[in-house]
Amino acid sequence: MRLTALQVTDFKGLHEVTIEPDDHGLIVIGGQNGAGKSSVLDSLTYAFAGRRALGAAGKEPVRRGADAAEVRVELDGGELVIRRRTTAAGTERLEVTQGDGFRVHSPQTMLTELIGARFLDPLDFLSAKPAEQREKLLRCLGIGDDLDRLDEERESAYDLRRLVGRHLKAAKAQLDGCADPGPEPPPGPGPVDVSALRAELDAARSAEAERSRAEEQVQWRRGQVRSASHAVEEAKQRLAAAEHVLKEQYAGLSDASTLLAAVVVPDTWAVELAIGEADATNLGHNAAVEARRRWSEASAVRGRYADAVEAFAADHAKYAATVTACDDAKTAAVAAAPLPVPGIGIEDGGVTMDGLPLGQVASSRQWLVSLAIAAALNPTLQAIWCQGGERLDAAGMDAVEAFALEHDMVIAIERVGTADDGAIIIEDGRRVR
């Protein structure tokens, strides 16, 4: 559909402007900076897509001092009329009417289908850096959001992979620094109960002490016998008494001798030797138990480090696979994108034409390529508008005009100044020529 009329009232910096393109195709909108040239082009974007499509430029769509702004666009001589109105309070109304007077029920849906992809300003596209050109073209082709989602997913997976990589490196260092405990030590000799041996030793020592006391008693008794004998020899007169005493002492000696004979002293050396052997055995047992305890702890620590290394390695591989999958998906999405112009290409570094970076193609051909891209992105609407036209030289303007005539399109270009032949001149928000 071809643009045949534009009427703008109190939109941004404009008071009232009416434009009716002729068959020439090229519309130059001239004027000084701040005159309202850009508002004319913004009104077209606003009419088809609303305030959101204008970005920051759409914050104040109503001219200051006015109650409301209205943009009316006529296509194919009235076969389709778009009328979008917004008040200073922010209330917006969109009305799309067909030539037979029928009012479209879902006007924005209809306009979105009409304009197809997003608007692409050819001159803004050419002035962008290669990476920005690639981004703009991908978004106009409708895969920019998908690539953003893949970039976010890739960035998240990349960050997680890097974090897990640091943990994996630390776990490996801990595992490498953890000495291998080697094979499990043998259980060692069993413990020996020495309580019975010690009781036996105590009994033997008690018997030995009792024997010593008995020997002392025997020696004392012997001394007494000797004393009594001397007394008999020295005093016969006390013989009877001494004999009585002697008889008693012999009786005591007999009892002491009987006691001495009854006491049996076992060999304590053998018991002490057995206790020493038992202590040595128990030391070996305790050493074996301690060795097994240390081995068990070392094995548990090394096992935890080994488990951590295995878990971190698995997570690292998982996130690395996600990063690779996102990269592959992005490559596939770009490769599958429907390119709008023959010879155009999308590489990692930017946009190419016939295999060459677009910036290395002749300037006049760059204009034609950018115009062709803009036209192909909106095949139903035969209209293109772009700002910054003063960057085009005479040859560039001729190429744009020839393109408009060849493709039966309306191309509106904003240019600073008033010297262009046939230009529509805007001053203070009004059309003066």
C-alpha positions in Angstrom: 0.0 0.0 0.0 1.3 3.4 -0.9 1.3 6.5 1.3 -0.9 9.2 -0.3 -1.6 11.7 2.5 -0.3 12.7 6.0 -2.0 15.2 8.3 -0.4 16.1 11.6 -2.0 18.4 14.3 -0.2 19.5 17.5 2.1 16.5 17.5 5.4 17.1 19.3 6.8 20.3 17.8 4.3 20.6 15.0 1.2 22.9 14.9 -0.4 21.7 11.7 1.3 20.0 8.6 -0.3 18.4 5.6 1.7 16.4 3.0 0.3 14.7 -0.1 3.1 12.8 -1.9 3.0 12.8 -5.7 4.2 10.2 -8.1 7.8 11.5 -7.8 8.2 9.3 -4.8 11.0 11.2 -3.0 9.9 13.7 -0.3 12.6 16.0 1.2 11.6 17.6 4.5 13.9 20.6 5.0 14.3 23.3 7.6 16.6 24.4 10.3 17.4 22.5 13.5 14.4 22.6 15.9 11.9 23.6 13.2 10.0 20.3 13.5 11.4 18.2 10.7 12.0 15.1 12.9 8.4 15.4 14.3 7.0 14.9 10.8 8.9 11.5 10.5 8.1 10.6 14.1 4.4 11.2 13.3 4.5 8.4 10.7 6.1 6.0 13.2 3.6 7.0 15.8 0.6 6.5 13.5 1.5 2.9 12.7 3.0 1.7 16.0 2.2 4.1 18.8 4.3 5.9 21.4 6.3 2.9 22.4 7.9 2.7 18.9 9.3 6.2 19.4 11.1 5.4 22.6 12.4 8.5 24.4 11.1 10.7 21.6 7.5 9.7 22.5 7.5 10.9 26.1 5.6 14.1 25.2 3.6 13.4 22.0 1.3 16.4 22.5 2.7 19.9 21.6 3.1 22.0 24.7 0.0 24.2 25.2 -2.3 22.0 23.2 -5.0 19.7 24.5 -4.4 16.8 22.1 -2.4 15.6 19.2 -3.6 13.8 16.1 -2.0 12.1 13.2 -3.9 10.9 10.1 -2.4 8.7 7.5 -4.1 7.9 4.2 -3.0 4.9 2.1 -3.9 4.2 -1.5 -6.0 7.3 -1.9 -8.3 6.5 1.1 -8.5 2.7 0.8 -7.1 2.6 4.3 -7.2 5.6 6.7 -5.3 5.6 10.0 -6.1 8.1 12.7 -4.3 8.0 16.0 -5.1 10.6 18.7 -3.7 11.2 22.2 -4.6 13.8 24.8 -2.2 15.7 27.1 -3.5 13.5 29.9 -2.1 10.4 28.1 -5.4 8.9 26.7 -4.8 7.4 23.3 -7.3 6.4 20.6 -6.6 4.5 17.4 -9.1 4.2 14.5 -8.5 2.4 11.2 -11.1 2.7 8.5 -11.3 1.0 5.2 -12.4 2.6 1.9 -16.0 1.3 2.3 -16.3 3.0 5.6 -15.9 -0.2 7.6 -14.0 0.4 10.8 -11.4 -2.3 11.7 -12.2 -4.1 14.9 -8.6 -4.7 16.1 -6.8 -1.8 14.5 -3.3 -2.2 16.0 -3.3 -5.9 15.2 -4.1 -5.0 11.6 -1.4 -2.3 11.5 1.2 -4.7 12.9 0.4 -7.2 10.2 0.6 -4.4 7.6 4.0 -3.1 8.5 5.5 -6.5 9.1 8.9 -6.2 10.8 10.1 -3.2 12.8 10.9 0.0 11.2 14.4 0.4 9.8 15.8 3.8 9.2 18.2 3.2 6.2 20.5 6.2 7.0 20.6 5.4 10.7 21.4 1.8 9.8 24.3 2.9 7.6 25.8 5.2 10.3 25.8 2.4 12.9 28.9 0.4 13.7 29.1 -3.1 12.1 28.0 -4.9 15.3 25.1 -2.4 15.7 24.1 -3.0 12.1 24.0 -6.7 12.7 21.9 -6.2 15.8 19.4 -3.9 14.1 19.0 -6.3 11.1 18.5 -9.3 13.4 15.9 -7.5 15.4 14.1 -6.4 12.2 14.1 -10.1 11.1 12.3 -11.0 14.3 15.1 -13.1 16.0 16.7 -10.5 18.2 14.6 -11.4 21.2 15.5 -15.1 20.8 19.2 -14.2 20.6 18.8 -12.0 23.7 17.3 -15.0 25.5 20.1 -17.3 24.4 22.7 -14.6 25.4 21.1 -14.4 28.9 21.1 -18.2 29.2 24.6 -18.5 27.9 25.9 -15.7 30.3 24.2 -17.5 33.3 25.7 -20.8 32.3 29.1 -19.2 31.6 29.1 -17.6 35.1 28.1 -20.8 36.8 30.7 -22.8 34.8 33.4 -20.3 35.9 32.2 -20.5 39.5 32.1 -24.3 39.5 35.5 -24.3 37.8 37.0 -22.4 40.7 35.5 -24.9 43.2 36.7 -27.8 41.0 40.2 -26.4 41.0 40.2 -25.9 44.8 38.8 -29.4 45.3 41.5 -30.9 43.1 44.2 -29.0 45.0 42.7 -30.3 48.3 42.6 -33.9 46.9 46.2 -33.6 45.6 47.3 -32.3 49.0 45.6 -35.1 50.9 48.1 -37.9 51.3 47.0 -41.3 50.1 46.6 -43.5 53.3 47.6 -46.6 51.3 46.2 -50.0 52.1 44.2 -50.6 55.3 46.6 -51.7 58.1 46.1 -55.2 59.7 44.0 -55.4 62.9 47.1 -56.4 65.0 47.2 -58.7 68.1 44.1 -58.9 70.3 44.2 -57.3 73.8 45.3 -59.4 76.8 43.4 -59.3 80.2 46.2 -59.0 82.8 43.8 -58.6 85.8 44.1 -62.3 86.7 47.9 -62.1 86.4 48.1 -59.0 88.6 45.9 -60.7 91.2 48.2 -63.7 91.1 51.2 -61.4 91.5 49.6 -59.6 94.4 48.9 -62.9 96.1 52.5 -64.0 95.6 53.8 -60.8 97.1 51.5 -61.2 100.0 52.7 -64.7 100.7 56.3 -63.5 100.4 55.6 -60.8 103.0 54.0 -63.4 105.3 57.1 -65.7 104.9 59.3 -62.8 105.8 57.3 -62.3 109.0 57.5 -66.1 109.8 61.2 -66.1 109.3 61.6 -63.2 111.6 59.4 -65.1 114.2 61.6 -68.1 113.8 64.8 -66.1 114.3 63.3 -64.4 117.4 62.3 -67.7 118.8 65.7 -69.1 118.3 67.2 -66.2 120.2 64.8 -66.9 123.0 65.8 -70.5 123.1 69.4 -69.5 123.3 68.7 -67.1 126.1 66.7 -69.8 128.0 69.5 -72.3 127.6 72.0 -69.8 129.0 69.7 -69.2 131.9 69.5 -73.0 132.6 73.3 -73.2 132.6 73.8 -70.1 134.7 71.0 -70.8 137.2 70.3 -74.5 138.0 68.2 -73.3 140.8 65.8 -71.9 138.4 65.8 -75.1 136.3 62.3 -76.0 136.8 61.1 -72.6 135.8 63.5 -72.4 133.0 62.5 -75.9 131.8 58.9 -74.8 131.8 59.8 -71.7 129.8 61.9 -73.9 127.5 59.0 -76.2 127.0 56.8 -73.3 126.0 59.3 -71.9 123.7 59.8 -75.3 122.0 56.1 -75.4 121.5 56.1 -71.9 120.0 59.0 -72.9 117.8 57.1 -75.9 116.6 54.1 -73.8 115.7 56.3 -71.2 113.9 58.1 -74.0 112.0 54.8 -75.5 111.0 53.6 -72.2 109.8 56.8 -71.6 107.9 56.5 -75.0 106.3 52.9 -74.3 105.3 53.7 -71.1 103.5 54.5 -71.7 99.8 55.9 -68.7 97.9 55.3 -68.9 94.1 57.8 -67.6 91.5 57.0 -63.9 91.0 59.4 -63.5 88.2 57.3 -65.6 85.9 54.2 -63.6 86.7 56.0 -60.3 86.2 57.4 -61.6 82.9 53.9 -62.6 81.8 52.6 -59.1 82.7 55.4 -57.5 80.7 54.5 -59.6 77.7 50.8 -58.7 78.1 51.7 -55.0 78.3 53.8 -55.3 75.1 50.9 -57.1 73.4 48.4 -54.4 74.5 50.7 -51.6 73.2 50.8 -53.3 69.8 47.0 -53.7 69.9 46.5 -50.0 70.8 49.0 -48.9 68.1 47.1 -51.0 65.5 43.7 -49.6 66.6 45.1 -46.0 66.4 46.6 -46.7 63.0 43.3 -48.0 61.7 41.5 -45.0 63.2 43.9 -42.6 61.4 43.6 -44.6 58.2 39.8 -44.5 58.4 39.7 -40.7 58.9 42.2 -40.1 56.1 40.2 -42.4 53.8 37.0 -40.5 54.7 38.6 -37.1 54.0 40.1 -38.2 50.7 36.7 -39.8 49.8 34.9 -36.5 50.4 37.5 -34.6 48.3 37.1 -37.2 45.5 33.3 -36.9 45.7 33.6 -33.1 45.5 35.9 -33.2 42.5 33.5 -35.6 40.7 30.4 -33.5 41.5 32.1 -30.2 40.5 33.5 -31.8 37.3 29.9 -33.0 36.4 28.5 -29.5 37.0 31.3 -27.9 35.0 30.7 -30.2 32.1 26.9 -29.5 32.2 27.3 -25.7 32.2 30.0 -26.0 29.4 27.5 -28.0 27.4 24.8 -25.3 27.9 27.3 -22.6 26.7 28.0 -24.6 23.6 24.3 -25.3 23.0 23.5 -21.6 23.2 26.3 -20.7 20.8 25.1 -23.4 18.4 21.5 -22.2 18.7 22.5 -18.6 18.0 24.5 -19.7 15.0 21.6 -21.8 13.7 19.1 -19.0 14.3 21.2 -16.5 12.4 21.8 -19.0 9.6 18.1 -19.7 9.3 17.1 -16.0 9.3 15.3 -15.0 6.1 17.6 -12.5 4.5 15.7 -9.6 2.9 18.1 -8.8 0.0 20.1 -11.1 -2.4 23.8 -11.0 -1.6 23.3 -9.8 2.0 24.9 -11.8 4.8 25.0 -11.8 8.6 28.4 -12.6 10.1 29.7 -12.4 13.7 31.4 -9.1 12.9 28.5 -7.4 11.1 26.5 -7.3 7.9 28.1 -8.2 4.6 27.2 -7.7 0.9 28.5 -10.3 -1.6 30.9 -11.5 1.0 32.4 -8.1 1.7 31.8 -6.0 4.9 29.0 -3.5 4.1 31.3 -0.7 5.1 33.7 -1.7 2.3 31.0 -1.5 -0.4 30.8 1.7 -2.5 28.8 4.4 -0.8 26.1 4.7 -3.5 25.6 0.9 -3.3 25.4 1.1 0.5 22.4 3.5 0.2 20.7 1.2 -2.2 21.4 -1.9 0.0 20.0 -0.1 3.1 16.9 1.1 1.2 16.4 -2.4 -0.2 16.6 -3.9 3.3 14.1 -1.4 4.6 11.7 -2.0 1.7 12.0 -5.8 2.0 11.3 -5.7 5.8 8.0 -3.9 5.1 6.8 -5.4 1.8 3.2 -4.3 2.2 3.8 -0.7 3.0 5.4 1.2 0.2 6.9 3.9 2.3 10.3 4.5 4.0 11.3 7.5 6.2 14.7 8.3 7.5 16.4 11.1 9.4 19.8 12.6 8.9 19.5 13.0 5.1 22.1 15.8 5.1 24.7 13.0 5.1 23.7 12.2 1.5 25.6 14.0 -1.2 24.1 14.8 -4.6 24.9 11.3 -6.0 23.3 9.7 -2.9 20.2 11.8 -3.3 20.0 10.8 -7.0 20.3 7.1 -6.0 17.5 7.4 -3.5 15.3 9.2 -6.0 15.9 6.6 -8.6 15.2 3.8 -6.1 11.8 5.4 -5.2 10.8 5.7 -8.8 11.9 2.2 -9.7 10.1 0.6 -6.8 7.1 2.9 -6.8 7.8 3.9 -3.2 7.4 7.0 -1.1 10.7 7.9 0.6 10.7 10.7 3.1 14.1 12.1 4.1 14.8 14.8 6.6 17.6 17.2 5.7 18.9 20.3 7.5 18.5 23.4 5.3 16.1 24.8 2.7 18.2 24.6 -0.5 16.8 21.3 -1.9 14.6 21.7 -5.0 11.0 20.7 -4.3 11.6 20.3 -0.6 8.8 20.7 2.0 10.1 23.3 4.4 9.1 23.3 8.0 9.4 26.5 10.2 8.2 26.8 13.8 6.1 23.6 13.4 4.3 24.7 10.3 4.7 24.0 6.6 5.8 27.1 4.8 6.6 25.6 1.4 
